[in-house]
Amino acid sequence: MQYKSTRGTGETVSPSYAILHGIAEDGGLFVPEEIPRLAKPLEELSALSYQQLAVEIMGKFLTDFTREELEACAKAAYDSKFDTPQIAPLAKCGDHYFLELFHGATLAFKDMALSILPHLLKCSAQKQKLDKKIVILTATSGDTGKAALEGFANVEGVEIIVFYPKDGVSPIQKRQMVTQKGDNTHVVAIEGNFDDAQRSVKEIFTDPAVAARMRDAGYMFSSANSINIGRLVPQVVYYFAAYFAMVEQKAVPMGAPIDFCVPTGNFGNILAAYYAKGMGLPVGKLLCASNSNNVLTDFFQTGEYNANREFYLTMSPSMDILVSSNLERLIYEICGRDGGAVADLMGQLSQQGQYKVNAPELPQIFYGGYASEEETAAAIREVYAQAGYVMDPHTAVAWCVKEKYLAASSSAATAVVISTASPYKFPQSILSALGEPAMGESEQTMVDRISALSHTPVPASVKEVLSAPVRHRLECGRDGALQAVESILGL
Ligand SMILES: *Cc1c(COP(=O)(O)O)cnc(C)c1O
């Protein structure tokens, strides 16, 4: 299996090259030449543990890794850092199914990929005979930052630098990052929103002059954002795990399609579901759920992508994104895998903030919907009243979009809501939604109240960050990312 750039003219690279470099030199994203089909029947795969399933699925994409290497990576990643041996458990509450992807060390679905990426990257560096130090440069809308810091802390031969939007993350998300341990970790608060941070980081990545100075200093950049194919591939695994859990719980017979509703920002999570379907997983619809930053809802309804709109700070900050980078990989499919056409559209996006594709060419598998802030709060209230289940705001957005879709479509398929974060990351928003607003209480008190409401213990990692000392205080202006990187690395 080789990889191509979404903006390229056909040159290919190996999987380990794609993981190590993160992004193509032409600014495009690496995509597999074709989506691999599963050779084994679903019944056989359904008997595997999560780790074994990961090896089976990743092996189809990462063909220059040996089975032993993938086994070692999966074993090191999916261990007791997760608070359940199932790794990605399926919860049934009333008539609703939630795939809980927040049982890892940092309490968001980013752990599913970022606990294995450092191992894949180390392997890739050996295969590529890398003689430089890797600098992981990452922009975060809240959860990627902490998950990447945790994954790469104290990994030999790696420095990690995370930029988070100064006023765009929840207080617990911020605490998680600024208390991070590890001498190779660097955290910077940047002025502006996530889109600004992501743009700055992408510019640094693709600047040839910066690359040359990095080379001279013995460094190279890689990415822990979902533009890295090494993030996407591990995410395909849990869609299979979810499907098998649904069959086991007798929610569907083996082979019948199910729908997934995915709270979406950068389009990485839902794209992994699309790849899972391409591999042969029985998927009906993929419901792309947005908050008030509903650029993707409009895109799936009209074919027009228009980022020229007001940016809202919402209670689901990890989805406060207007320039959704992984959509480029879907656009590549829509354009018939024509790199020139993709480069054209992405040029229009960066210059005019918008582009349009022919609506009839949009894959019918996708449905776009969104939830306003009021609807999100009402969803949290409703599911709690119905089933005693406390959803985090991102999950609530997805639940709400699923309900809207069911009402509009008369679909008979069973839908699984992808639950991307633990409610403990957003106690304040949840307490307000439940009509018990926190009045100047400490984070500790709020977290204890979530525990009482949900009848679940406060996760150990939350206790830890609430009392840990602040270790990172760097800040930079909107255009200061490059300077910050230079000063951290001593370039
Ligand atoms: C990152 C994130 C999302 C969005 O996922 P994408 O892959 O960027 O679409 C949704 N919810 C939470 C909690 C997240 O951390």
The ligand as an ORCA input file, in Angstrom:
! r2SCAN-3c Opt
* xyz 0 1
  C     -11.511     16.585     18.374
  C     -12.871     16.424     18.942
  C     -14.004     16.380     18.118
  C     -13.912     16.573     16.628
  O     -13.281     15.489     15.976
  P     -12.704     15.671     14.510
  O     -11.975     14.417     14.222
  O     -11.791     16.864     14.552
  O     -13.865     15.902     13.612
  C     -15.235     16.151     18.700
  N     -15.358     16.017     20.042
  C     -14.292     16.064     20.856
  C     -14.494     15.933     22.313
  C     -13.015     16.255     20.343
  O     -11.963     16.295     21.165
*
